[in-house]
């Protein structure tokens, strides 16, 4: 009987991991502008999204009301397009205070499963997301998959301990007390799809943009110069494996001047 429970647990654990590997989150971050109120920003973003079709837009759908800070330093809203209810749209605004600007962001996140039948994954990353970026005017964007933590830890998703990293390159940065991450000072992990505005590109990428464009020719799936930044599709597979994720980082990090 005990072995049956063990087999069931292993099967359940495998199912959970496979489900996580199919989940995707588009993470969009914009630095707070103290000269723009939260109400003004929300109106601008919603006006833009109301003109975009599903799944990332809110055309013909209920537009979220302006959220209220109340007594908090952050306020939230959520929405769904009536045509694609399997795509979650969530946003938040940080309090406008120039004393806190190093940690203040306006955020817009989309969550969905790659198995959701009402979305076209490649259409999202090649056509829809660049339109949202032009509306939101973000600092940085990525399409997050559930491999970042394992990669930084130096283990596979199956062997990850959620403990100390054994990745020597990651540990070098930790020893230097670097603020690691796309919202920090040092970018260590590339996501399959990323966007950098002029400020984040200058801070995180170590080579001139013109040189980067040359390096990415014939290697990246797509490079788009948007209104205020550069949009890169390193890998466009909806079902990217962990091995492919690691290979992608091994190929493109040196091209971007990253360790």
C-alpha positions in Angstrom: 0.0 0.0 0.0 2.8 2.4 0.9 4.4 1.9 -2.5 1.1 2.7 -4.2 1.0 6.0 -2.3 4.6 6.7 -3.3 3.9 6.0 -7.0 0.8 8.2 -6.8 2.9 11.0 -5.2 5.5 10.8 -7.9 2.9 10.8 -10.6 1.2 13.9 -9.0 4.5 15.7 -8.6 5.3 15.0 -12.2 2.0 16.4 -13.3 2.5 19.5 -11.2 5.9 20.2 -12.8 4.6 19.6 -16.3 1.7 22.0 -15.6 4.2 24.6 -14.3 6.3 24.3 -17.4 3.3 25.2 -19.5 2.5 28.4 -17.5 3.7 31.7 -18.9 3.8 35.1 -17.4 4.4 38.3 -19.4 6.0 40.7 -16.9 5.9 44.4 -17.8 7.6 47.1 -15.6 7.6 50.8 -15.9 9.4 53.2 -13.6 7.1 55.4 -11.7 6.9 59.0 -13.0 6.2 61.4 -10.1 5.0 64.0 -12.5 2.2 61.6 -13.6 -0.6 60.7 -11.2 -1.7 57.1 -10.9 -5.1 58.2 -12.3 -3.5 59.7 -15.4 -1.4 56.6 -16.0 -4.3 54.2 -15.6 -6.5 56.2 -18.0 -3.7 56.2 -20.6 -3.0 52.5 -20.3 -6.7 51.5 -20.4 -7.4 53.7 -23.4 -4.7 52.0 -25.2 -5.7 48.4 -24.2 -9.3 49.1 -25.0 -8.3 49.4 -28.7 -6.4 46.1 -28.8 -8.0 42.8 -29.5 -7.9 39.7 -27.3 -6.0 38.1 -25.7 -3.7 41.0 -24.5 -6.1 43.8 -25.3 -9.5 44.7 -23.7 -11.5 45.7 -26.8 -15.3 45.1 -26.2 -14.5 44.1 -22.6 -15.0 45.6 -19.2 -12.4 48.2 -18.5 -11.1 48.1 -14.9 -12.0 51.1 -12.8 -9.2 53.3 -11.4 -7.9 51.5 -8.3 -7.6 53.2 -4.9 -4.5 53.3 -2.7 -6.5 53.7 0.4 -3.9 53.6 3.2 -1.5 51.4 1.2 1.6 52.2 -0.9 0.4 50.0 -3.8 -2.9 49.5 -5.5 -4.1 46.7 -7.8 -6.6 46.0 -10.6 -7.4 42.9 -12.7 -9.2 42.3 -16.0 -10.1 39.7 -18.6 -11.0 39.9 -22.2 -14.4 38.4 -22.7 -13.1 36.4 -25.6 -10.1 34.8 -23.8 -11.0 34.4 -20.1 -8.1 31.9 -19.7 -5.7 34.8 -19.9 -5.4 36.7 -16.6 -4.6 40.4 -16.8 -3.3 42.0 -13.6 -1.7 45.4 -12.9 -0.5 47.5 -10.0 0.7 51.0 -9.3 3.2 52.1 -6.7 2.8 55.3 -4.7 4.2 58.4 -6.3 7.0 59.6 -4.0 10.4 60.7 -5.3 11.9 59.5 -2.0 11.0 55.9 -2.9 11.7 55.9 -6.7 14.5 53.3 -6.6 11.8 50.7 -5.8 8.7 52.1 -7.4 7.1 50.4 -10.5 3.9 50.4 -12.5 3.3 46.8 -13.4 1.2 44.9 -15.9 1.2 41.1 -15.9 -0.4 38.5 -18.2 -0.7 34.9 -17.1 -1.8 32.0 -19.3 -1.1 28.4 -20.1 0.5 27.5 -23.5 -2.1 24.7 -23.8 -5.0 27.3 -23.8 -6.7 26.7 -27.1 -8.0 30.3 -27.6 -4.6 31.9 -27.9 -2.0 31.8 -30.7 1.4 31.8 -28.8 3.5 33.0 -31.7 1.0 35.7 -32.6 1.2 37.0 -29.1 5.0 37.3 -29.1 5.5 38.5 -32.7 2.5 40.8 -33.0 0.4 41.5 -29.9 3.1 42.0 -27.2 5.0 44.7 -29.1 1.7 46.7 -29.4 1.2 46.5 -25.6 4.8 47.6 -25.1 4.2 50.7 -27.2 1.2 51.5 -25.1 2.7 50.9 -21.7 6.1 52.4 -22.4 8.0 50.1 -20.0 11.5 50.0 -18.6 11.8 46.3 -19.2 9.7 43.3 -20.2 10.1 39.5 -20.2 8.1 36.4 -20.9 8.8 34.4 -17.8 9.0 30.6 -17.8 9.4 28.4 -14.7 13.1 27.7 -15.3 14.8 30.9 -14.0 15.1 29.6 -10.4 16.6 26.3 -11.4 19.0 27.9 -13.8 20.3 30.4 -11.2 20.5 27.6 -8.6 22.5 25.5 -11.0 20.2 22.5 -10.9 17.4 21.1 -13.0 13.6 21.6 -12.2 13.6 18.0 -11.0 16.6 18.4 -8.6 16.1 22.0 -7.5 16.3 22.4 -3.7 15.2 26.1 -3.4 18.3 26.5 -1.4 21.8 27.8 -2.0 23.0 28.1 -5.6 25.8 25.8 -6.9 26.0 27.8 -10.2 29.6 29.2 -10.1 28.9 32.2 -12.3 25.8 33.1 -10.2 27.8 32.8 -7.0 30.5 35.1 -8.3 27.9 37.9 -8.7 26.5 37.1 -5.2 29.9 37.4 -3.7 30.2 40.8 -5.2 26.9 41.8 -3.6 25.4 42.5 -7.0 21.8 43.4 -7.3 20.9 40.6 -9.7 17.9 40.7 -12.0 16.3 42.7 -14.8 15.1 45.2 -12.2 18.5 45.3 -10.6 22.0 46.2 -11.8 23.1 42.9 -13.3 21.1 40.7 -15.7 22.0 37.0 -15.3 19.1 35.1 -16.8 17.6 35.7 -20.2 13.9 34.9 -20.8 12.8 33.6 -24.2 11.3 37.1 -25.0 12.6 40.4 -23.6 12.4 44.1 -24.2 14.7 46.9 -23.0 14.1 50.6 -23.2 17.0 52.9 -23.7 17.7 53.2 -19.9 17.5 49.5 -19.1 19.5 48.6 -22.2 22.3 51.0 -21.2 22.3 49.7 -17.7 22.0 45.9 -18.3 23.5 45.2 -21.7 27.3 45.7 -22.1 27.7 46.4 -25.8 26.5 49.1 -28.2 23.1 48.5 -29.7 24.4 48.6 -33.3 26.9 45.9 -32.5 24.2 43.8 -30.8 22.0 44.0 -33.8 24.9 42.6 -35.9 25.6 39.8 -33.4 21.9 38.7 -33.3 21.5 38.5 -37.1 20.6 34.9 -38.1 20.7 33.8 -34.4 17.7 35.4 -32.6 14.2 34.5 -33.9 13.3 38.2 -34.1 14.6 41.6 -33.3 12.3 44.6 -33.4 13.2 48.2 -32.8 10.1 49.6 -31.2 9.3 53.2 -30.5 11.5 53.5 -27.4 13.5 50.3 -27.2 14.6 46.9 -28.5 12.4 43.8 -28.5 14.2 40.4 -28.8 12.7 36.9 -29.3 15.5 34.5 -28.4 13.3 31.4 -28.6 9.7 31.3 -29.9 8.8 27.7 -28.9 5.7 27.6 -26.7 6.9 24.3 -25.2 10.6 25.2 -24.6 12.3 22.6 -22.5 14.7 23.3 -19.7 17.6 22.0 -21.8 16.6 24.4 -24.6 16.3 27.2 -22.0 19.9 26.6 -20.8 21.2 26.3 -24.4 19.5 29.6 -25.2 21.2 31.4 -22.3 24.5 29.8 -23.2 24.3 31.1 -26.8 22.9 34.6 -26.2 24.4 35.7 -23.0 27.9 36.1 -24.4 26.4 37.9 -27.4 24.9 40.4 -25.0 28.1 40.8 -23.0 26.7 38.9 -20.0 28.4 36.3 -17.9 
